[in-house]
Amino acid sequence: MENMDFASQWAILPARVRYDAQLPPNAKLLFAEIAAKTNTLGYCWAYNQYFAERLSVSADRISDLIKKLEKSGYIVIDYDRERSNTEKRKIYLTAAAFSLVGGIGENTDTPSRQKNRDGIGEKAEPLKENNKKNKMGLERPKYMALDIFKSIGAWCGNDGELMVAWMQYADMRQRTRHPIGTVATVERACKKIDTLAEKAGGGRAYKLGLLHKATDSTWRGFYPLTKGDEGFADPPEAAAQGKEDEGEWLM
């Protein structure tokens, strides 16, 4: 314990990971360790033996736990074979790890309410915007171009929950081999979301519902919400207006 580096005292353990019954406890603890190591560079470089020493398990066990986190969609790993041993592997957190559990409220555990800090209290410093993080502190995925990331952020404004939902949708598109490759695609998607929400008489909750429904259904496009869907609004003309958009494709 005496020789360990405690530079990153605080780690993020979001609700989605914390309450995942499929993950063993050590996998959740490992996620927190990885999260702590992403504070400086936006990714975690640490090797398995590093984690093994801190969690008092074998390096092989760490390898298994990392595979479980990757399979669950909470991390993505990039390998650069040309780099030295400590730089070959880069581990990134995904937006899926920060998806909401149990609804939205003042105490919801989302990155928009978390701060990059050395301690907790009034003196905690907020995240600084750079080419890896936006003003809400969300990481830009390695696969996403900076202009696309900024375009999504511009539409979301200061709404961290909308940004998380958008990034989950983008992650899903990447996993299903239909990545969002241009700013124009983002603009079309945002326009479609705005149009559907306006026609349904819905607001922010409806937009969140559209993003979550598309992500959960692995849809490339957006379709009107139906009764029972998260964020569904049912004003008198909503059903009739929504029919015009059935079968709409996005890109």
Protein Blocks (a to p, Z undefined) as FASTA:
>chain_A
ZZpcckbmbacddfklmmmmkbcfklmmmmmmmmmmmmmnopafbdfklmmmmnopafkl
mmmmmmmmmmnopaccdddfkbcfklmpccdddfklmpcehiaafklccfklpccdfbec
jklccddddfkbcfkopacdfklcfklmmmmmmmnmmalklmmmmmmmmmmmmmnopacf
bfklmmmmmmmmmmmmmmnopafklmmmmmmmmmmnopabdcdddehiahiacdfklmmm
mmmmgoiafZZ
